[in-house]
Amino acid sequence: MRTALLMVALIGGFYLLREHWIHVAGNWVYLLLLACPLMHLLHGHGGDGGHGAPPDKPANREA
């Protein structure tokens, strides 16, 4: 199901770009600037181990 939705989105994006290429080509700088914050908002937040996670073992502090 997820693959089918991805394929529909890709096909739709292809036809949208094909029909409106002149607008995209004229405004590519603004589209690139818009893509940066969108990537930060929409990317996954997993896989980095968490921010501020406690260590597995306590530190061995010998003075």
CHARMM-style PDB file with segment names, atoms N, HN, CA, C and O in Angstrom:
ATOM      1  N   MET     1       0.827  -1.193   0.000  1.00  0.00      PROA
ATOM      2  CA  MET     1       0.000   0.000   0.000  1.00  0.00      PROA
ATOM      3  C   MET     1       0.873   1.260   0.000  1.00  0.00      PROA
ATOM      4  O   MET     1       0.593   2.218  -0.720  1.00  0.00      PROA
ATOM      5  N   ARG     2       1.931   1.244   0.815  1.00  0.00      PROA
ATOM      6  HN  ARG     2       2.157   0.465   1.400  1.00  0.00      PROA
ATOM      7  CA  ARG     2       2.816   2.405   0.888  1.00  0.00      PROA
ATOM      8  C   ARG     2       3.537   2.618  -0.440  1.00  0.00      PROA
ATOM      9  O   ARG     2       3.725   3.753  -0.877  1.00  0.00      PROA
ATOM     10  N   THR     3       3.936   1.524  -1.075  1.00  0.00      PROA
ATOM     11  HN  THR     3       3.783   0.601  -0.720  1.00  0.00      PROA
ATOM     12  CA  THR     3       4.619   1.623  -2.361  1.00  0.00      PROA
ATOM     13  C   THR     3       3.682   2.186  -3.425  1.00  0.00      PROA
ATOM     14  O   THR     3       4.098   2.985  -4.264  1.00  0.00      PROA
ATOM     15  N   ALA     4       2.420   1.768  -3.389  1.00  0.00      PROA
ATOM     16  HN  ALA     4       2.082   1.119  -2.707  1.00  0.00      PROA
ATOM     17  CA  ALA     4       1.449   2.269  -4.366  1.00  0.00      PROA
ATOM     18  C   ALA     4       1.235   3.774  -4.197  1.00  0.00      PROA
ATOM     19  O   ALA     4       1.153   4.501  -5.187  1.00  0.00      PROA
ATOM     20  N   LEU     5       1.143   4.244  -2.957  1.00  0.00      PROA
ATOM     21  HN  LEU     5       1.209   3.653  -2.152  1.00  0.00      PROA
ATOM     22  CA  LEU     5       0.975   5.678  -2.720  1.00  0.00      PROA
ATOM     23  C   LEU     5       2.202   6.463  -3.176  1.00  0.00      PROA
ATOM     24  O   LEU     5       2.080   7.561  -3.719  1.00  0.00      PROA
ATOM     25  N   LEU     6       3.373   5.894  -2.953  1.00  0.00      PROA
ATOM     26  HN  LEU     6       3.472   5.002  -2.512  1.00  0.00      PROA
ATOM     27  CA  LEU     6       4.600   6.543  -3.403  1.00  0.00      PROA
ATOM     28  C   LEU     6       4.637   6.648  -4.923  1.00  0.00      PROA
ATOM     29  O   LEU     6       5.027   7.680  -5.469  1.00  0.00      PROA
ATOM     30  N   MET     7       4.233   5.584  -5.600  1.00  0.00      PROA
ATOM     31  HN  MET     7       3.917   4.746  -5.157  1.00  0.00      PROA
ATOM     32  CA  MET     7       4.221   5.599  -7.063  1.00  0.00      PROA
ATOM     33  C   MET     7       3.222   6.621  -7.602  1.00  0.00      PROA
ATOM     34  O   MET     7       3.519   7.328  -8.565  1.00  0.00      PROA
ATOM     35  N   VAL     8       2.042   6.706  -6.988  1.00  0.00      PROA
ATOM     36  HN  VAL     8       1.801   6.132  -6.205  1.00  0.00      PROA
ATOM     37  CA  VAL     8       1.044   7.693  -7.416  1.00  0.00      PROA
ATOM     38  C   VAL     8       1.589   9.107  -7.211  1.00  0.00      PROA
ATOM     39  O   VAL     8       1.400   9.973  -8.065  1.00  0.00      PROA
ATOM     40  N   ALA     9       2.263   9.344  -6.086  1.00  0.00      PROA
ATOM     41  HN  ALA     9       2.416   8.640  -5.392  1.00  0.00      PROA
ATOM     42  CA  ALA     9       2.837  10.663  -5.825  1.00  0.00      PROA
ATOM     43  C   ALA     9       3.935  10.998  -6.838  1.00  0.00      PROA
ATOM     44  O   ALA     9       4.016  12.133  -7.308  1.00  0.00      PROA
ATOM     45  N   LEU    10       4.770  10.029  -7.172  1.00  0.00      PROA
ATOM     46  HN  LEU    10       4.704   9.107  -6.791  1.00  0.00      PROA
ATOM     47  CA  LEU    10       5.832  10.266  -8.156  1.00  0.00      PROA
ATOM     48  C   LEU    10       5.263  10.552  -9.541  1.00  0.00      PROA
ATOM     49  O   LEU    10       5.737  11.454 -10.233  1.00  0.00      PROA
ATOM     50  N   ILE    11       4.257   9.795  -9.947  1.00  0.00      PROA
ATOM     51  HN  ILE    11       3.872   9.063  -9.386  1.00  0.00      PROA
ATOM     52  CA  ILE    11       3.640  10.017 -11.256  1.00  0.00      PROA
ATOM     53  C   ILE    11       2.954  11.378 -11.290  1.00  0.00      PROA
ATOM     54  O   ILE    11       3.070  12.110 -12.273  1.00  0.00      PROA
ATOM     55  N   GLY    12       2.241  11.718 -10.219  1.00  0.00      PROA
ATOM     56  HN  GLY    12       2.147  11.124  -9.420  1.00  0.00      PROA
ATOM     57  CA  GLY    12       1.597  13.026 -10.147  1.00  0.00      PROA
ATOM     58  C   GLY    12       2.605  14.161 -10.181  1.00  0.00      PROA
ATOM     59  O   GLY    12       2.387  15.172 -10.847  1.00  0.00      PROA
ATOM     60  N   GLY    13       3.712  13.993  -9.460  1.00  0.00      PROA
ATOM     61  HN  GLY    13       3.889  13.172  -8.919  1.00  0.00      PROA
ATOM     62  CA  GLY    13       4.763  15.007  -9.473  1.00  0.00      PROA
ATOM     63  C   GLY    13       5.398  15.169 -10.846  1.00  0.00      PROA
ATOM     64  O   GLY    13       5.728  16.279 -11.263  1.00  0.00      PROA
ATOM     65  N   PHE    14       5.566  14.049 -11.544  1.00  0.00      PROA
ATOM     66  HN  PHE    14       5.298  13.147 -11.205  1.00  0.00      PROA
ATOM     67  CA  PHE    14       6.123  14.105 -12.900  1.00  0.00      PROA
ATOM     68  C   PHE    14       5.227  14.915 -13.827  1.00  0.00      PROA
ATOM     69  O   PHE    14       5.702  15.797 -14.542  1.00  0.00      PROA
ATOM     70  N   TYR    15       3.941  14.619 -13.816  1.00  0.00      PROA
ATOM     71  HN  TYR    15       3.554  13.902 -13.235  1.00  0.00      PROA
ATOM     72  CA  TYR    15       3.021  15.353 -14.696  1.00  0.00      PROA
ATOM     73  C   TYR    15       2.888  16.816 -14.283  1.00  0.00      PROA
ATOM     74  O   TYR    15       2.752  17.691 -15.137  1.00  0.00      PROA
ATOM     75  N   LEU    16       2.925  17.082 -12.992  1.00  0.00      PROA
ATOM     76  HN  LEU    16       3.035  16.371 -12.297  1.00  0.00      PROA
ATOM     77  CA  LEU    16       2.854  18.466 -12.528  1.00  0.00      PROA
ATOM     78  C   LEU    16       4.071  19.258 -13.001  1.00  0.00      PROA
ATOM     79  O   LEU    16       3.936  20.386 -13.475  1.00  0.00      PROA
ATOM     80  N   LEU    17       5.258  18.668 -12.873  1.00  0.00      PROA
ATOM     81  HN  LEU    17       5.369  17.751 -12.489  1.00  0.00      PROA
ATOM     82  CA  LEU    17       6.473  19.341 -13.349  1.00  0.00      PROA
ATOM     83  C   LEU    17       6.469  19.489 -14.865  1.00  0.00      PROA
ATOM     84  O   LEU    17       6.922  20.505 -15.393  1.00  0.00      PROA
ATOM     85  N   ARG    18       5.965  18.490 -15.558  1.00  0.00      PROA
ATOM     86  HN  ARG    18       5.598  17.665 -15.129  1.00  0.00      PROA
ATOM     87  CA  ARG    18       5.946  18.545 -17.019  1.00  0.00      PROA
ATOM     88  C   ARG    18       5.056  19.676 -17.525  1.00  0.00      PROA
ATOM     89  O   ARG    18       5.397  20.361 -18.490  1.00  0.00      PROA
ATOM     90  N   GLU    19       3.932  19.864 -16.879  1.00  0.00      PROA
ATOM     91  HN  GLU    19       3.654  19.308 -16.095  1.00  0.00      PROA
ATOM     92  CA  GLU    19       2.993  20.893 -17.324  1.00  0.00      PROA
ATOM     93  C   GLU    19       3.404  22.296 -16.878  1.00  0.00      PROA
ATOM     94  O   GLU    19       3.056  23.277 -17.535  1.00  0.00      PROA
ATOM     95  N   HSD    20       4.138  22.403 -15.772  1.00  0.00      PROA
ATOM     96  HN  HSD    20       4.420  21.606 -15.238  1.00  0.00      PROA
ATOM     97  CA  HSD    20       4.464  23.712 -15.209  1.00  0.00      PROA
ATOM     98  C   HSD    20       5.971  23.948 -15.141  1.00  0.00      PROA
ATOM     99  O   HSD    20       6.441  24.664 -14.257  1.00  0.00      PROA
ATOM    100  N   TRP    21       6.728  23.361 -16.054  1.00  0.00      PROA
ATOM    101  HN  TRP    21       6.345  22.780 -16.772  1.00  0.00      PROA
ATOM    102  CA  TRP    21       8.183  23.441 -15.995  1.00  0.00      PROA
ATOM    103  C   TRP    21       8.684  24.883 -16.120  1.00  0.00      PROA
ATOM    104  O   TRP    21       9.675  25.245 -15.486  1.00  0.00      PROA
ATOM    105  N   ILE    22       8.025  25.693 -16.914  1.00  0.00      PROA
ATOM    106  HN  ILE    22       7.220  25.398 -17.429  1.00  0.00      PROA
ATOM    107  CA  ILE    22       8.479  27.074 -17.116  1.00  0.00      PROA
ATOM    108  C   ILE    22       8.409  27.867 -15.808  1.00  0.00      PROA
ATOM    109  O   ILE    22       9.247  28.736 -15.566  1.00  0.00      PROA
ATOM    110  N   HSD    23       7.422  27.575 -14.971  1.00  0.00      PROA
ATOM    111  HN  HSD    23       6.742  26.869 -15.167  1.00  0.00      PROA
ATOM    112  CA  HSD    23       7.311  28.257 -13.679  1.00  0.00      PROA
ATOM    113  C   HSD    23       8.383  27.761 -12.712  1.00  0.00      PROA
ATOM    114  O   HSD    23       8.962  28.546 -11.960  1.00  0.00      PROA
ATOM    115  N   VAL    24       8.642  26.457 -12.736  1.00  0.00      PROA
ATOM    116  HN  VAL    24       8.172  25.819 -13.347  1.00  0.00      PROA
ATOM    117  CA  VAL    24       9.669  25.882 -11.857  1.00  0.00      PROA
ATOM    118  C   VAL    24      11.046  26.399 -12.255  1.00  0.00      PROA
ATOM    119  O   VAL    24      11.848  26.759 -11.393  1.00  0.00      PROA
ATOM    120  N   ALA    25      11.322  26.439 -13.557  1.00  0.00      PROA
ATOM    121  HN  ALA    25      10.670  26.147 -14.257  1.00  0.00      PROA
ATOM    122  CA  ALA    25      12.633  26.889 -14.028  1.00  0.00      PROA
ATOM    123  C   ALA    25      12.870  28.358 -13.693  1.00  0.00      PROA
ATOM    124  O   ALA    25      14.007  28.760 -13.448  1.00  0.00      PROA
ATOM    125  N   GLY    26      11.816  29.157 -13.681  1.00  0.00      PROA
ATOM    126  HN  GLY    26      10.892  28.831 -13.880  1.00  0.00      PROA
ATOM    127  CA  GLY    26      11.974  30.571 -13.383  1.00  0.00      PROA
ATOM    128  C   GLY    26      12.127  30.871 -11.906  1.00  0.00      PROA
ATOM    129  O   GLY    26      12.627  31.935 -11.541  1.00  0.00      PROA
ATOM    130  N   ASN    27      11.706  29.953 -11.053  1.00  0.00      PROA
ATOM    131  HN  ASN    27      11.300  29.089 -11.350  1.00  0.00      PROA
ATOM    132  CA  ASN    27      11.716  30.205  -9.604  1.00  0.00      PROA
ATOM    133  C   ASN    27      12.498  29.142  -8.834  1.00  0.00      PROA
ATOM    134  O   ASN    27      12.186  28.878  -7.673  1.00  0.00      PROA
ATOM    135  N   TRP    28      13.498  28.531  -9.450  1.00  0.00      PROA
ATOM    136  HN  TRP    28      13.751  28.746 -10.393  1.00  0.00      PROA
ATOM    137  CA  TRP    28      14.192  27.427  -8.797  1.00  0.00      PROA
ATOM    138  C   TRP    28      14.943  27.865  -7.541  1.00  0.00      PROA
ATOM    139  O   TRP    28      15.086  27.074  -6.609  1.00  0.00      PROA
ATOM    140  N   VAL    29      15.417  29.091  -7.496  1.00  0.00      PROA
ATOM    141  HN  VAL    29      15.301  29.734  -8.253  1.00  0.00      PROA
ATOM    142  CA  VAL    29      16.145  29.569  -6.310  1.00  0.00      PROA
ATOM    143  C   VAL    29      15.212  29.605  -5.102  1.00  0.00      PROA
ATOM    144  O   VAL    29      15.587  29.186  -4.007  1.00  0.00      PROA
ATOM    145  N   TYR    30      14.001  30.106  -5.309  1.00  0.00      PROA
ATOM    146  HN  TYR    30      13.697  30.447  -6.199  1.00  0.00      PROA
ATOM    147  CA  TYR    30      13.037  30.182  -4.209  1.00  0.00      PROA
ATOM    148  C   TYR    30      12.568  28.795  -3.788  1.00  0.00      PROA
ATOM    149  O   TYR    30      12.334  28.546  -2.605  1.00  0.00      PROA
ATOM    150  N   LEU    31      12.433  27.893  -4.757  1.00  0.00      PROA
ATOM    151  HN  LEU    31      12.624  28.095  -5.718  1.00  0.00      PROA
ATOM    152  CA  LEU    31      12.033  26.527  -4.429  1.00  0.00      PROA
ATOM    153  C   LEU    31      13.117  25.819  -3.619  1.00  0.00      PROA
ATOM    154  O   LEU    31      12.813  25.040  -2.716  1.00  0.00      PROA
ATOM    155  N   LEU    32      14.372  26.088  -3.940  1.00  0.00      PROA
ATOM    156  HN  LEU    32      14.619  26.721  -4.674  1.00  0.00      PROA
ATOM    157  CA  LEU    32      15.477  25.508  -3.180  1.00  0.00      PROA
ATOM    158  C   LEU    32      15.489  26.038  -1.748  1.00  0.00      PROA
ATOM    159  O   LEU    32      15.700  25.279  -0.802  1.00  0.00      PROA
ATOM    160  N   LEU    33      15.264  27.337  -1.593  1.00  0.00      PROA
ATOM    161  HN  LEU    33      15.093  27.954  -2.361  1.00  0.00      PROA
ATOM    162  CA  LEU    33      15.206  27.919  -0.248  1.00  0.00      PROA
ATOM    163  C   LEU    33      14.014  27.385   0.540  1.00  0.00      PROA
ATOM    164  O   LEU    33      14.106  27.220   1.757  1.00  0.00      PROA
ATOM    165  N   LEU    34      12.914  27.115  -0.124  1.00  0.00      PROA
ATOM    166  HN  LEU    34      12.839  27.249  -1.112  1.00  0.00      PROA
ATOM    167  CA  LEU    34      11.744  26.543   0.533  1.00  0.00      PROA
ATOM    168  C   LEU    34      11.980  25.087   0.917  1.00  0.00      PROA
ATOM    169  O   LEU    34      11.428  24.615   1.911  1.00  0.00      PROA
ATOM    170  N   ALA    35      12.794  24.371   0.145  1.00  0.00      PROA
ATOM    171  HN  ALA    35      13.243  24.754  -0.662  1.00  0.00      PROA
ATOM    172  CA  ALA    35      13.048  22.959   0.423  1.00  0.00      PROA
ATOM    173  C   ALA    35      13.838  22.768   1.718  1.00  0.00      PROA
ATOM    174  O   ALA    35      13.644  21.765   2.405  1.00  0.00      PROA
ATOM    175  N   CYS    36      14.717  23.695   2.062  1.00  0.00      PROA
ATOM    176  HN  CYS    36      14.874  24.510   1.503  1.00  0.00      PROA
ATOM    177  CA  CYS    36      15.543  23.542   3.268  1.00  0.00      PROA
ATOM    178  C   CYS    36      14.711  23.455   4.549  1.00  0.00      PROA
ATOM    179  O   CYS    36      14.876  22.490   5.295  1.00  0.00      PROA
ATOM    180  N   PRO    37      13.829  24.407   4.840  1.00  0.00      PROA
ATOM    181  CA  PRO    37      13.036  24.268   6.064  1.00  0.00      PROA
ATOM    182  C   PRO    37      12.056  23.105   5.997  1.00  0.00      PROA
ATOM    183  O   PRO    37      11.742  22.503   7.024  1.00  0.00      PROA
ATOM    184  N   LEU    38      11.568  22.780   4.804  1.00  0.00      PROA
ATOM    185  HN  LEU    38      11.822  23.269   3.970  1.00  0.00      PROA
ATOM    186  CA  LEU    38      10.658  21.642   4.698  1.00  0.00      PROA
ATOM    187  C   LEU    38      11.366  20.336   5.042  1.00  0.00      PROA
ATOM    188  O   LEU    38      10.769  19.461   5.669  1.00  0.00      PROA
ATOM    189  N   MET    39      12.622  20.190   4.644  1.00  0.00      PROA
ATOM    190  HN  MET    39      13.107  20.901   4.135  1.00  0.00      PROA
ATOM    191  CA  MET    39      13.364  18.984   4.998  1.00  0.00      PROA
ATOM    192  C   MET    39      13.554  18.892   6.506  1.00  0.00      PROA
ATOM    193  O   MET    39      13.473  17.802   7.072  1.00  0.00      PROA
ATOM    194  N   HSD    40      13.803  20.009   7.156  1.00  0.00      PROA
ATOM    195  HN  HSD    40      13.868  20.894   6.696  1.00  0.00      PROA
ATOM    196  CA  HSD    40      13.977  19.999   8.604  1.00  0.00      PROA
ATOM    197  C   HSD    40      12.674  19.680   9.320  1.00  0.00      PROA
ATOM    198  O   HSD    40      12.692  19.022  10.360  1.00  0.00      PROA
ATOM    199  N   LEU    41      11.557  20.127   8.792  1.00  0.00      PROA
ATOM    200  HN  LEU    41      11.542  20.662   7.947  1.00  0.00      PROA
ATOM    201  CA  LEU    41      10.268  19.866   9.430  1.00  0.00      PROA
ATOM    202  C   LEU    41       9.777  18.445   9.201  1.00  0.00      PROA
ATOM    203  O   LEU    41       9.126  17.874  10.075  1.00  0.00      PROA
ATOM    204  N   LEU    42      10.072  17.868   8.053  1.00  0.00      PROA
ATOM    205  HN  LEU    42      10.600  18.333   7.342  1.00  0.00      PROA
ATOM    206  CA  LEU    42       9.452  16.611   7.666  1.00  0.00      PROA
ATOM    207  C   LEU    42      10.347  15.385   7.812  1.00  0.00      PROA
ATOM    208  O   LEU    42       9.874  14.271   7.589  1.00  0.00      PROA
ATOM    209  N   HSD    43      11.601  15.540   8.171  1.00  0.00      PROA
ATOM    210  HN  HSD    43      11.985  16.445   8.353  1.00  0.00      PROA
ATOM    211  CA  HSD    43      12.456  14.356   8.283  1.00  0.00      PROA
ATOM    212  C   HSD    43      12.173  13.616   9.585  1.00  0.00      PROA
ATOM    213  O   HSD    43      11.608  14.179  10.522  1.00  0.00      PROA
ATOM    214  N   GLY    44      12.569  12.355   9.631  1.00  0.00      PROA
ATOM    215  HN  GLY    44      13.029  11.897   8.869  1.00  0.00      PROA
ATOM    216  CA  GLY    44      12.367  11.546  10.830  1.00  0.00      PROA
ATOM    217  C   GLY    44      13.316  11.942  11.933  1.00  0.00      PROA
ATOM    218  O   GLY    44      14.434  12.388  11.674  1.00  0.00      PROA
ATOM    219  N   HSD    45      12.876  11.780  13.158  1.00  0.00      PROA
ATOM    220  HN  HSD    45      11.968  11.417  13.369  1.00  0.00      PROA
ATOM    221  CA  HSD    45      13.696  12.174  14.304  1.00  0.00      PROA
ATOM    222  C   HSD    45      14.269  10.964  15.034  1.00  0.00      PROA
ATOM    223  O   HSD    45      14.655  11.093  16.196  1.00  0.00      PROA
ATOM    224  N   GLY    46      14.336   9.832  14.422  1.00  0.00      PROA
ATOM    225  HN  GLY    46      14.022   9.727  13.478  1.00  0.00      PROA
ATOM    226  CA  GLY    46      14.852   8.642  15.086  1.00  0.00      PROA
ATOM    227  C   GLY    46      16.268   8.322  14.649  1.00  0.00      PROA
ATOM    228  O   GLY    46      16.776   8.883  13.678  1.00  0.00      PROA
ATOM    229  N   GLY    47      16.894   7.417  15.373  1.00  0.00      PROA
ATOM    230  HN  GLY    47      16.482   6.961  16.162  1.00  0.00      PROA
ATOM    231  CA  GLY    47      18.184   6.914  14.967  1.00  0.00      PROA
ATOM    232  C   GLY    47      19.382   7.648  15.518  1.00  0.00      PROA
ATOM    233  O   GLY    47      20.512   7.230  15.266  1.00  0.00      PROA
ATOM    234  N   ASP    48      19.190   8.726  16.262  1.00  0.00      PROA
ATOM    235  HN  ASP    48      18.272   9.066  16.468  1.00  0.00      PROA
ATOM    236  CA  ASP    48      20.360   9.427  16.774  1.00  0.00      PROA
ATOM    237  C   ASP    48      20.607   9.117  18.243  1.00  0.00      PROA
ATOM    238  O   ASP    48      21.496   9.714  18.851  1.00  0.00      PROA
ATOM    239  N   GLY    49      19.851   8.208  18.825  1.00  0.00      PROA
ATOM    240  HN  GLY    49      19.128   7.724  18.332  1.00  0.00      PROA
ATOM    241  CA  GLY    49      20.076   7.812  20.204  1.00  0.00      PROA
ATOM    242  C   GLY    49      19.446   8.741  21.214  1.00  0.00      PROA
ATOM    243  O   GLY    49      19.567   8.501  22.415  1.00  0.00      PROA
ATOM    244  N   GLY    50      18.803   9.756  20.792  1.00  0.00      PROA
ATOM    245  HN  GLY    50      18.705   9.951  19.816  1.00  0.00      PROA
ATOM    246  CA  GLY    50      18.153  10.680  21.718  1.00  0.00      PROA
ATOM    247  C   GLY    50      19.110  11.749  22.198  1.00  0.00      PROA
ATOM    248  O   GLY    50      20.311  11.511  22.321  1.00  0.00      PROA
ATOM    249  N   HSD    51      18.588  12.902  22.463  1.00  0.00      PROA
ATOM    250  HN  HSD    51      17.613  13.096  22.364  1.00  0.00      PROA
ATOM    251  CA  HSD    51      19.409  13.997  22.956  1.00  0.00      PROA
ATOM    252  C   HSD    51      19.402  13.958  24.475  1.00  0.00      PROA
ATOM    253  O   HSD    51      18.340  13.886  25.093  1.00  0.00      PROA
ATOM    254  N   GLY    52      20.556  14.005  25.062  1.00  0.00      PROA
ATOM    255  HN  GLY    52      21.418  14.063  24.560  1.00  0.00      PROA
ATOM    256  CA  GLY    52      20.659  14.022  26.511  1.00  0.00      PROA
ATOM    257  C   GLY    52      20.364  12.680  27.159  1.00  0.00      PROA
ATOM    258  O   GLY    52      19.990  12.632  28.331  1.00  0.00      PROA
ATOM    259  N   ALA    53      20.525  11.593  26.423  1.00  0.00      PROA
ATOM    260  HN  ALA    53      20.829  11.632  25.471  1.00  0.00      PROA
ATOM    261  CA  ALA    53      20.272  10.271  26.986  1.00  0.00      PROA
ATOM    262  C   ALA    53      21.371   9.936  27.992  1.00  0.00      PROA
ATOM    263  O   ALA    53      22.539  10.231  27.741  1.00  0.00      PROA
ATOM    264  N   PRO    54      21.022   9.328  29.120  1.00  0.00      PROA
ATOM    265  CA  PRO    54      22.045   8.969  30.098  1.00  0.00      PROA
ATOM    266  C   PRO    54      22.946   7.869  29.544  1.00  0.00      PROA
ATOM    267  O   PRO    54      22.488   7.032  28.767  1.00  0.00      PROA
ATOM    268  N   PRO    55      24.215   7.859  29.931  1.00  0.00      PROA
ATOM    269  CA  PRO    55      25.119   6.810  29.458  1.00  0.00      PROA
ATOM    270  C   PRO    55      24.725   5.458  30.031  1.00  0.00      PROA
ATOM    271  O   PRO    55      24.069   5.371  31.069  1.00  0.00      PROA
ATOM    272  N   ASP    56      25.142   4.392  29.327  1.00  0.00      PROA
ATOM    273  HN  ASP    56      25.675   4.462  28.484  1.00  0.00      PROA
ATOM    274  CA  ASP    56      24.827   3.039  29.777  1.00  0.00      PROA
ATOM    275  C   ASP    56      25.526   2.698  31.090  1.00  0.00      PROA
ATOM    276  O   ASP    56      24.937   2.065  31.965  1.00  0.00      PROA
ATOM    277  N   LYS    57      26.773   3.116  31.223  1.00  0.00      PROA
ATOM    278  HN  LYS    57      27.251   3.631  30.512  1.00  0.00      PROA
ATOM    279  CA  LYS    57      27.550   2.823  32.431  1.00  0.00      PROA
ATOM    280  C   LYS    57      27.957   4.135  33.088  1.00  0.00      PROA
ATOM    281  O   LYS    57      28.233   5.111  32.390  1.00  0.00      PROA
ATOM    282  N   PRO    58      27.999   4.177  34.399  1.00  0.00      PROA
ATOM    283  CA  PRO    58      28.496   5.393  35.053  1.00  0.00      PROA
ATOM    284  C   PRO    58      29.989   5.564  34.769  1.00  0.00      PROA
ATOM    285  O   PRO    58      30.725   4.587  34.631  1.00  0.00      PROA
ATOM    286  N   ALA    59      30.411   6.792  34.687  1.00  0.00      PROA
ATOM    287  HN  ALA    59      29.814   7.586  34.799  1.00  0.00      PROA
ATOM    288  CA  ALA    59      31.817   7.082  34.400  1.00  0.00      PROA
ATOM    289  C   ALA    59      32.681   6.679  35.596  1.00  0.00      PROA
ATOM    290  O   ALA    59      32.313   6.911  36.747  1.00  0.00      PROA
ATOM    291  N   ASN    60      33.823   6.080  35.309  1.00  0.00      PROA
ATOM    292  HN  ASN    60      34.122   5.891  34.374  1.00  0.00      PROA
ATOM    293  CA  ASN    60      34.767   5.681  36.341  1.00  0.00      PROA
ATOM    294  C   ASN    60      35.687   6.865  36.596  1.00  0.00      PROA
ATOM    295  O   ASN    60      36.583   7.146  35.800  1.00  0.00      PROA
ATOM    296  N   ARG    61      35.464   7.553  37.700  1.00  0.00      PROA
ATOM    297  HN  ARG    61      34.736   7.325  38.346  1.00  0.00      PROA
ATOM    298  CA  ARG    61      36.250   8.755  37.999  1.00  0.00      PROA
ATOM    299  C   ARG    61      37.244   8.452  39.116  1.00  0.00      PROA
ATOM    300  O   ARG    61      36.887   8.400  40.293  1.00  0.00      PROA
ATOM    301  N   GLU    62      38.465   8.257  38.728  1.00  0.00      PROA
ATOM    302  HN  GLU    62      38.755   8.299  37.772  1.00  0.00      PROA
ATOM    303  CA  GLU    62      39.521   8.061  39.718  1.00  0.00      PROA
ATOM    304  C   GLU    62      40.405   9.296  39.699  1.00  0.00      PROA
ATOM    305  O   GLU    62      40.908   9.694  38.648  1.00  0.00      PROA
ATOM    306  N   ALA    63      40.591   9.895  40.853  1.00  0.00      PROA
ATOM    307  HN  ALA    63      40.182   9.572  41.707  1.00  0.00      PROA
ATOM    308  CA  ALA    63      41.400  11.110  40.915  1.00  0.00      PROA
ATOM    309  C   ALA    63      42.788  10.799  41.386  1.00  0.00      PROA
ATOM    310  OT1 ALA    63      43.617  11.701  41.502  1.00  0.00      PROA
TER     311      ALA     63
END
